[in-house]
Amino acid sequence: MKKLLLGAVAACLTMVLAGPAVQAAPVTIKVAYENNPGEPVDKVMHYWADMLKEKSKGEITLDLYPSSRLGAKKDVTEQAMMGLNVITITDVGFLTDFDEDLGILFGPYLTDDPQKLFKLYESDWFKKKNEALKKKGVHIVMTNYLYGVRHMLTKKPVNALADLKGMKIRVPNNTMQIKAIEAMGATPTPMPLGEVYPALTQGLIDGVENPISVLYGQKLHEQAKNLIMIGYLTNTSLWVGGEAFFSKLPAAQLKLIHDTAYEAGLYSQKIVTDLDNEMIGKMKAEGVTVITPNVAPFKEATKVVYTQFPKWTKGLYDQIQTELKK
């Protein structure tokens, strides 16, 4: 009896010292993107939010903010870097401020196979880049998102490379895409996506580049009736937040966020091609002319872009080409 009593006392003492099991605090993450409801980005984010809520038993919630409701990409990225509970979709082209080498992954005609790029994101080369980004405050949540292949919508037909000369083409505000469009002979005009429709309406720009789903989802084909299938960029995207926020999450929550993000990335790859074909059909029905020029001159013209980044690590282009062939 004495031994049983001592055992019970010891057990109680252990519970007091250890304390009761503490459930992780609920987490809410704001998800900001420029795309409108119904676009692939929005569909994938709803898919991810529902999955994460279910698997976390309601512990982790994603609040979605489409249509630039939290501001332009740059503004949201700055909010994330300040430690706020927000993530946004971005491209490696936007991360060159932190690491110049990353810009090469957004180069023109680098590859037409997104799976090769996704494999590259799992390489030792990129893992080192990822760790360096964390030290600079950037936390990558998803690396396998397929945004789409980027084409052009223009007010005037573009049947050949020469037709682009002097045309003002809207691009995101990142150096790689600016240089790529410039190499094609056009005048790159950076502006937030939300400003493109009125800019086309007012004649401030002559065209815009983006994946089919975005061009259609933003209704830009109402103002520019020529779809130019140049496919100059296979656009994989990243979803990023601030390391200041994510580093404070319990390990189990962080793992669940990353695991479900990967599943959402796979879903994006599944739907984007089907939706592109569907939306091209809708564009045609609404009076858009689809033009498929010979892309060989476009590829040749944009090769020069890879020589215009003196701060890249020496031999970077060859290194990436070797990785892509693995």
C-alpha positions as CSV (number, residue, x, y, z in Angstrom):
1,M,0.0,0.0,0.0
2,K,2.9,2.3,0.9
3,K,4.5,1.7,-2.5
4,L,1.2,2.4,-4.3
5,L,0.8,5.6,-2.4
6,L,4.3,6.8,-3.2
7,G,3.7,5.9,-6.9
8,A,0.5,7.9,-7.0
9,V,2.2,10.9,-5.3
10,A,5.1,10.7,-7.8
11,A,2.7,10.6,-10.7
12,C,0.8,13.6,-9.5
13,L,4.1,15.5,-8.9
14,T,5.2,14.7,-12.5
15,M,1.9,16.1,-13.9
16,V,2.3,19.3,-11.9
17,L,5.8,19.8,-13.0
18,A,5.1,19.0,-16.6
19,G,1.8,20.9,-16.7
20,P,-1.2,19.9,-18.8
21,A,-0.9,19.2,-22.5
22,V,-1.2,22.6,-24.3
23,Q,-3.0,22.7,-27.6
24,A,-1.3,25.0,-30.2
25,A,-3.0,28.4,-30.5
26,P,-5.2,28.9,-33.6
27,V,-3.5,30.5,-36.5
28,T,-4.9,32.7,-39.2
29,I,-2.9,33.5,-42.4
30,K,-4.0,36.2,-44.9
31,V,-3.5,35.0,-48.5
32,A,-3.2,38.0,-50.9
33,Y,-3.2,37.9,-54.7
34,E,-3.9,40.2,-57.6
35,N,-6.1,37.6,-59.4
36,N,-9.9,37.8,-59.5
37,P,-12.3,35.2,-58.1
38,G,-12.8,32.3,-60.5
39,E,-9.3,32.5,-61.9
40,P,-7.1,29.4,-61.3
41,V,-5.2,31.1,-58.5
42,D,-8.4,31.7,-56.7
43,K,-9.6,28.1,-57.2
44,V,-6.4,26.7,-56.0
45,M,-6.4,28.9,-52.9
46,H,-9.9,27.8,-52.0
47,Y,-8.8,24.2,-52.4
48,W,-5.8,24.8,-50.1
49,A,-7.8,26.7,-47.5
50,D,-10.5,23.9,-47.3
51,M,-7.9,21.2,-47.1
52,L,-5.8,22.9,-44.4
53,K,-8.9,23.7,-42.3
54,E,-9.9,20.1,-42.4
55,K,-6.5,18.6,-41.7
56,S,-5.8,21.0,-38.9
57,K,-9.3,20.5,-37.4
58,G,-10.0,24.2,-37.7
59,E,-6.7,25.2,-36.0
60,I,-5.2,26.8,-39.1
61,T,-7.3,29.1,-41.3
62,L,-6.5,30.8,-44.6
63,D,-8.3,34.1,-45.2
64,L,-8.3,34.8,-48.9
65,Y,-7.9,38.3,-50.3
66,P,-8.2,38.3,-54.2
67,S,-8.3,41.2,-56.6
68,S,-5.4,43.1,-54.9
69,R,-7.6,43.8,-51.9
70,L,-4.5,44.0,-49.6
71,G,-2.5,46.1,-52.2
72,A,0.0,45.4,-54.9
73,K,2.4,42.5,-54.7
74,K,5.3,44.7,-53.5
75,D,3.2,46.1,-50.7
76,V,2.1,42.7,-49.5
77,T,5.6,41.4,-49.6
78,E,6.8,44.3,-47.5
79,Q,4.0,43.6,-45.0
80,A,5.1,40.0,-44.8
81,M,8.7,41.0,-44.2
82,M,7.6,43.1,-41.3
83,G,6.3,40.0,-39.6
84,L,2.6,40.2,-40.4
85,N,0.6,37.0,-40.9
86,V,0.3,37.3,-44.7
87,I,1.5,35.4,-47.7
88,T,1.4,36.2,-51.4
89,I,2.1,34.7,-54.8
90,T,5.4,35.8,-56.3
91,D,7.9,34.8,-58.9
92,V,11.6,34.3,-58.5
93,G,12.0,37.4,-60.6
94,F,10.7,39.4,-57.7
95,L,13.3,37.8,-55.3
96,T,16.3,39.1,-57.2
97,D,16.5,41.9,-54.7
98,F,17.6,39.2,-52.2
99,D,19.6,37.0,-54.5
100,E,20.5,38.0,-58.1
101,D,21.0,34.4,-59.2
102,L,17.3,33.5,-58.7
103,G,16.3,35.7,-61.7
104,I,17.6,33.1,-64.1
105,L,14.7,30.8,-63.2
106,F,12.4,33.4,-64.8
107,G,14.4,33.7,-68.0
108,P,12.8,33.7,-71.5
109,Y,12.5,30.3,-73.1
110,L,14.6,28.7,-70.4
111,T,12.5,25.5,-70.7
112,D,9.0,24.6,-71.9
113,D,8.7,21.8,-69.3
114,P,7.5,23.0,-65.9
115,Q,8.3,19.7,-64.3
116,K,12.0,20.4,-65.0
117,L,11.7,23.7,-63.1
118,F,9.9,22.0,-60.2
119,K,12.7,19.4,-60.0
120,L,15.2,22.3,-59.9
121,Y,13.4,23.7,-56.8
122,E,14.2,20.5,-55.0
123,S,17.9,20.6,-56.0
124,D,20.7,21.2,-53.5
125,W,21.4,24.5,-55.4
126,F,18.0,25.8,-54.6
127,K,17.9,24.5,-51.1
128,K,21.0,26.6,-50.3
129,K,19.2,29.6,-51.8
130,N,16.2,28.9,-49.7
131,E,18.2,28.9,-46.5
132,A,19.9,32.1,-47.5
133,L,16.5,33.7,-48.1
134,K,15.3,32.7,-44.6
135,K,18.2,34.6,-43.1
136,K,17.1,37.7,-45.1
137,G,13.5,37.4,-43.8
138,V,11.8,35.5,-46.7
139,H,9.9,32.3,-46.0
140,I,9.0,30.2,-49.0
141,V,5.7,28.3,-48.3
142,M,5.1,26.7,-51.7
143,T,7.5,26.0,-54.6
144,N,5.5,23.8,-57.0
145,Y,2.7,26.2,-58.1
146,L,2.1,26.3,-61.9
147,Y,0.9,29.8,-62.9
148,G,0.9,29.0,-66.6
149,V,2.7,29.8,-69.9
150,R,2.9,33.5,-70.6
151,H,1.6,34.8,-73.9
152,M,0.5,38.3,-75.1
153,L,-2.8,40.1,-75.8
154,T,-2.3,43.1,-78.1
155,K,-4.5,45.7,-79.8
156,K,-2.7,45.2,-83.1
157,P,-1.9,41.8,-84.7
158,V,1.6,40.5,-84.1
159,N,2.5,38.0,-86.9
160,A,6.2,38.3,-86.5
161,L,8.8,39.6,-84.1
162,A,9.2,42.9,-86.1
163,D,5.6,43.7,-85.4
164,L,6.3,44.3,-81.7
165,K,8.7,47.1,-82.4
166,G,7.7,50.2,-80.4
167,M,4.6,48.6,-78.9
168,K,4.1,49.4,-75.2
169,I,3.6,46.0,-73.4
170,R,2.7,45.9,-69.8
171,V,5.0,43.7,-67.6
172,P,5.3,43.1,-63.9
173,N,7.9,45.2,-62.3
174,N,10.8,42.8,-62.3
175,T,14.1,43.2,-64.2
176,M,14.1,39.9,-66.0
177,Q,10.7,40.3,-67.7
178,I,11.5,44.0,-68.5
179,K,14.7,42.9,-70.3
180,A,12.9,40.0,-72.1
181,I,10.2,42.2,-73.6
182,E,12.8,44.9,-74.4
183,A,14.9,42.2,-76.3
184,M,11.8,41.5,-78.4
185,G,11.8,45.1,-79.6
186,A,8.8,46.3,-77.6
187,T,8.7,48.9,-74.9
188,P,8.2,47.2,-71.5
189,T,5.8,49.2,-69.3
190,P,5.7,48.0,-65.6
191,M,2.5,48.4,-63.7
192,P,0.4,46.5,-61.1
193,L,-2.0,44.0,-62.7
194,G,-5.0,45.8,-61.3
195,E,-4.2,48.9,-63.4
196,V,-3.9,47.1,-66.8
197,Y,-7.5,47.2,-67.9
198,P,-7.9,51.0,-67.6
199,A,-4.5,51.4,-69.2
200,L,-5.6,49.4,-72.2
201,T,-8.9,51.4,-72.3
202,Q,-7.1,54.7,-72.2
203,G,-4.5,53.7,-74.8
204,L,-1.6,54.0,-72.3
205,I,-0.4,50.6,-73.4
206,D,-0.7,48.5,-76.6
207,G,-0.7,45.1,-75.0
208,V,0.0,42.9,-72.0
209,E,1.7,39.5,-71.3
210,N,0.4,36.9,-68.9
211,P,-0.9,33.3,-68.8
212,I,-4.2,32.7,-70.7
213,S,-6.2,32.3,-67.5
214,V,-5.1,35.7,-66.1
215,L,-5.6,37.5,-69.4
216,Y,-9.1,36.1,-69.6
217,G,-9.9,36.4,-65.9
218,Q,-9.0,40.1,-65.9
219,K,-11.2,40.5,-69.0
220,L,-8.3,42.1,-70.8
221,H,-9.5,40.5,-74.1
222,E,-12.3,43.1,-74.1
223,Q,-9.7,45.8,-74.9
224,A,-7.1,43.8,-76.8
225,K,-8.4,41.5,-79.5
226,N,-5.2,39.6,-80.6
227,L,-3.9,36.7,-78.6
228,I,-0.3,36.1,-79.6
229,M,0.9,32.6,-78.7
230,I,4.6,33.2,-78.1
231,G,4.9,31.1,-74.9
232,Y,8.0,33.0,-73.9
233,L,8.0,32.0,-70.2
234,T,6.9,28.9,-68.4
235,N,5.8,30.5,-65.3
236,T,6.1,28.5,-62.1
237,S,5.5,30.6,-59.0
238,L,6.3,30.7,-55.3
239,W,4.1,31.6,-52.3
240,V,6.1,33.5,-49.8
241,G,5.6,35.1,-46.4
242,G,7.9,36.5,-43.7
243,E,10.3,34.3,-41.7
244,A,9.6,36.5,-38.7
245,F,6.1,35.1,-38.6
246,F,6.6,31.5,-39.7
247,S,9.6,31.0,-37.5
248,K,7.4,31.5,-34.4
249,L,4.9,28.8,-35.4
250,P,5.0,25.3,-33.7
251,A,6.8,22.8,-35.8
252,A,3.7,20.6,-36.3
253,Q,1.7,23.6,-37.6
254,L,4.5,24.7,-39.9
255,K,4.9,21.1,-41.3
256,L,1.1,20.9,-42.0
257,I,1.1,24.3,-43.8
258,H,4.0,23.1,-46.0
259,D,2.6,19.7,-46.7
260,T,-0.8,21.0,-47.7
261,A,0.8,23.8,-49.7
262,Y,2.6,21.1,-51.7
263,E,-0.7,19.3,-52.3
264,A,-2.3,22.6,-53.5
265,G,0.7,23.1,-55.9
266,L,0.0,19.7,-57.4
267,Y,-3.7,20.7,-57.8
268,S,-2.6,23.9,-59.7
269,Q,-0.6,21.8,-62.1
270,K,-3.7,19.7,-62.8
271,I,-6.1,22.4,-63.6
272,V,-4.1,25.1,-65.4
273,T,-3.8,23.4,-68.8
274,D,-7.5,22.4,-69.0
275,L,-8.6,25.9,-68.0
276,D,-6.3,27.5,-70.6
277,N,-7.8,25.5,-73.4
278,E,-11.3,26.4,-72.1
279,M,-10.6,30.1,-71.9
280,I,-9.0,30.3,-75.4
281,G,-12.3,28.9,-76.7
282,K,-14.2,31.6,-74.8
283,M,-11.9,34.3,-76.1
284,K,-12.5,33.2,-79.7
285,A,-16.2,33.2,-79.1
286,E,-15.9,36.8,-77.9
287,G,-14.1,38.0,-81.0
288,V,-10.4,37.4,-80.2
289,T,-8.1,36.4,-83.0
290,V,-5.5,33.7,-82.0
291,I,-2.1,34.2,-83.8
292,T,0.7,31.6,-83.5
293,P,3.8,33.2,-85.0
294,N,7.1,31.4,-85.6
295,V,8.8,31.6,-82.1
296,A,12.3,30.8,-83.4
297,P,13.1,34.6,-83.9
298,F,11.7,35.4,-80.5
299,K,13.9,32.8,-78.9
300,E,17.0,34.0,-80.8
301,A,16.3,37.7,-79.9
302,T,15.9,37.0,-76.2
303,K,19.1,35.0,-75.8
304,V,21.0,38.2,-75.2
305,V,19.1,38.6,-71.9
306,Y,21.2,35.9,-70.3
307,T,24.3,38.1,-70.8
308,Q,22.9,41.2,-69.1
309,F,23.3,40.2,-65.5
310,P,27.0,40.8,-64.5
311,K,26.2,40.1,-60.8
312,W,25.2,36.5,-61.5
313,T,27.5,33.8,-60.2
314,K,30.1,32.9,-62.9
315,G,28.9,30.0,-65.1
316,L,25.3,30.2,-63.7
317,Y,23.6,29.7,-67.0
318,D,25.6,26.5,-67.8
319,Q,25.0,25.2,-64.3
320,I,21.2,25.7,-64.6
321,Q,21.1,24.1,-68.0
322,T,23.0,21.1,-66.5
323,E,20.4,20.9,-63.7
324,L,17.5,21.0,-66.2
325,K,18.9,18.1,-68.1
326,K,19.1,15.8,-65.1
